[in-house]
């Protein structure tokens, strides 16, 4: 049986996630796949994603992942990363407005062309680099990770979650946005744990050891 | 709580080997890019940039193998620049595990290539590298590793590249590169203030104060340096502590 299936829907660099998982969990069977049966056969699922949401959603629908993912999160731990997280929301403002999978209530919004911080300093978009994540709620995924640890982000759109009970991590960039959400067996993060050195590898290790019973 | 300014060591590689002498006492094979990348990762580098100077096309496959090796052991963002000319070049690097690619000469020959690349792979992985040299009251961009003048104004070019889809600008001052006199702060600031995307300052770092100046005076979002780190003169950790003591937000 496959321990972790990393869903491959053809959107760029999905292999980083599998390499990082192999590093934290040597001996576990990690498979990068787009095959429905192989995904359903895995104990855990990682749903990564980079690139533009319209193209991502087109591939997600073509591979019928939009119907598969709601099933998966009922039955096993699922970790969504970056655009993977955004694709799980209701809709995104990117590419002139795109309907997404809608398993998490909320919208994906643009940071804007003139983003400023609390001191009125202009902020660059994309939000690129290492920013702090406030662990606003306790969750097994944060186990052993220092509060306010920095993770690597690269995105121009952010998640505005409708249900604040689902927010387990938040980050400040112009305003406060949802950096991590949870719902039953699902954890969704905006940052890239696979590129976030110690803190990121710790999070992936926590995911490998999480039974989703939260 | 805010975004940290990044410190990025840059390595020149030729046929999958580090060139321009990296000298660390704790590294057995300083030409081995995996060893060097691991060392920088341990010291707290925020990203690592590789400049591929491999001349032959066949030799470039070794660069892809190198990126694969590093990406399976070092879990911070990796950028590969040098010789990226086609969508296939980009795909090969991203599939190998690079997070971003640097495009320089090819963008000047065909600005549409940047648009095509950004649409295909997303702006987040497209870094446009600009080599600029002061000419009177403005800066002009150069290609072919700084050897060929283009007549194009650097600031206008940076703006155009962002419109085309660049997610980040790697800005090198040809006047300062290799001098150890510090970044061209006027150039860095002018470009950083002209574009909405992050700007990486490059060229001329000789000491740690230069890194701080690049951020505080040059308004750079990230600072790139090679020799001050390669010869063990300063560690990245020491650089971050020095910057922090001057009020720069860093990841420690």
Interface residues (C-beta under 8 A of the other chain):
Chain A: X12 X13 X15 X16 X19 X20 X22 X23 X50 X51 X52 X113 X117 X123 X124 X125 X126 X127 X128 X129 X130 X131 X132 X134 X148 X150 X152 X153 X154 X155 X156 X171 X172 X173 X194 X195 X196 X197 X200 X201
Chain B: X1 X2 X3 X4 X5 X6 X41 X46 X71 X72 X73 X75 X76 X77 X94 X95 X97 X98 X99 X119 X121 X122 X123 X124 X125 X167 X168 X196 X197 X198 X199 X221 X222 X251
